[in-house]
């Protein structure tokens, strides 16, 4: 099977497993989990240098999910890659789970950094990258930010710091789905031309269709040609993508829904062409 097709199937499976897991709860972070599924598929099915049997492998690539509310999508990717049983996804957000609402490195195998306080993932990913550079290591750090999150000042402090220290092994993404918890980003705090902003800050920056796994892969490959600049890839996405009851809805950040809605959404996902 061609690698691109594998990634598309993996992305669909992430969406399905998120719906299965949250369907039993009747609530959860659907919107941002769905919009991030494709970049996670590219990373966990094709790009990351990892060993699910040894999550703490020192030579691995690191991944920081700064938009920690998309933890369900990351948990699905980790389970599908064998970090823990897929059945365990049903314990998301329940008592004594290893899969809390937001990512926790002390609980979940495969989570490299605890996240949830928006903006901090930029700082921690930079810290990981800079530390590895000091140690002379060649692994990459990948970072996924939200667009609402990118209104945080901490993100822009990091945007200044990373180019100055030539952190070329930092490859970051912004899930630019144009929506945040309480509305459209353009109405709450307009981000303007994000790609141009990062270019102006000294990054190697480009923008792609965030639901096109082949385009994302090529953007990462271009990013890896850089030997001095950090990389920012703006992913133009749709919040709730692939989930029929969330896609195109404004308030789909954290939603309530029925198991029947989830089951129907899974059926429609399975029927879609890749």
ZIMOCOR-V183303 format. One record per run of one state. SS is the DSSP state (H for helix, E for strand, - for the rest). FROM is the first residue (numbers start at 1). LEN is the number of residues. If there is no record, write none. Layout:
ss->[SS:SS]
from->[FROM:FROM]
len->[LEN:LEN]
//
This chain:
ss->[-:H:-:E:-:H:-:H:-:E:-:H:-:H:-:H:-:E:-:H:-:H:-:E:-:E:-:E:H:-:H:-:E:-:H:-:E:-:E:-:H:-]
from->[1:3:24:27:29:31:36:37:48:62:66:68:82:86:92:120:135:141:147:149:152:153:165:170:177:179:181:183:185:190:194:201:204:210:213:224:231:237:255:257:259:272]
len->[2:21:3:2:2:5:1:11:14:4:2:14:4:6:28:15:6:6:2:3:1:12:5:7:2:2:2:2:5:4:7:3:6:3:11:7:6:18:2:2:13:3]
//
